[in-house]
Amino acid sequence: MNKTHTTRKSDLWIFFHIVAKFLQSKNKNMAILLIFCLIILNILAVVTLFYWSKWISRFFNIIQSYDLSSFPSILGLFCLITACYIIFITLEFYFRNKLEIRWRTWLTNYFLSEWLYSKAYYKSNFMQKSDNAEQKISEDIRDFVSLSINLSFDSLNAILSIIVFSSLLWSLSGTLSFFILNYRINIYGYLVWSAMGYATLGSLVMATIGKPLSQLNKDKRSIESAFRFKLSRVKEYNESIILFNGEQYEHKSAMKEF
């Protein structure tokens, strides 16, 4: 358990260290501006969804009361809310990708420099176990940057949604009263607590199921990386393989890595 805790702490330290170095690079001004824009756009998108829920309530009230005179205004409000939400989401998608490209470019350049100038590409030949650096620099950096950005801003969006919609859900909940052993218990805002309980339970179940999948995914990527590397060597040494009729050996060797 202590080993797991230490590993998580180390992973978090590495993550924040990489983020800090990126925000201290020559890209820091644009990166900070993009992060600020993404935060503002997430806030605006959540607020727009809040007013969308208000619009739905008002719309059904108009339908129920047969108030046809208010229908043009409610339709215009619908167009305005929808247009604003589309604009916010589109801009948010654009800025996310722009931040991802800049971060990935910087991170690729950083690790490529470390790999080449430290002679790691040569030293790795003498290591008992070393993953393919080309896969780490291309695919792993791509996935790290993409997942980090998506997870960060999706978490921000979820937190903002909880803050904004909890007040609405609380006002709709009222009070749930029941008796246990002739003792009356009142639960105020029971819909809020029910939603939080459901979300917590779902998160625990997904974390429990997903924990072993993380290692399986890591093993899968390592095996696929070794297999691709083996096939690339066939192309690199194709003349030697043809000269010595080494097709059978290369076939068995490649399938052993698969």
PyMOL commands that set and color helices and strands:
alter all, ss='L'
color gray80, all
select helices_A, chain A and resi 2-23+28-65+68-117+120-126+133-173+190-236+238-243+247-257
alter helices_A, ss='H'
color red, helices_A
select strands_A, chain A and resi 175-180+183-188
alter strands_A, ss='S'
color yellow, strands_A
deselect
rebuild
show_as cartoon
